[in-house]
């Protein structure tokens, strides 16, 4: 998701340097409209990208404080435990169907979907990153139907990004 947000911020900076901030904003609006899970979510997604840099700074500050606290308490930073998430865990990951045309042509592959999850755990934005056209639409639809536990920052539920990888395998 950082990659996508960086591209969007880069677009805004490039067009603003060239004197066309309106073009940058329309490019961002087009992206938001194309990949929002519903029309009602477009404002929330746009707000997420607008505040992305500030959110990343706050998260980095919080991580720094956490490291300093662990060093003070334990003399070192505690290792992260792989395979466990403390907040923002998937509750329901919807599995996409395998398109008949892809089966018929014996096409298989992997698709990476970047998502933005709102404060309630509902996916509001799904953007295919590494996408085969046969699988993009069904994978995006499945991602939009997935849900997560809310993620908290300083005691408040926040929007967050999550990567979903779907593997389409012929059986």
Secondary structure, 3 states (H helix, E strand, C coil): CHHHHHHHHHHHHHHHHCCCHHHHHHHHHHHHHHHECCHHHHHHHHHHHHCHHHHHHHHHHHHHHHHHHHHHHHCCCCCCCCCCCCCCCEEECCCCCCCHHHHHCCCCEEEEEEEEECCCCEEEEEEEEECCHHHHHHHHHHHHHCEECCEEECCEEECEEEEEEEEECCC
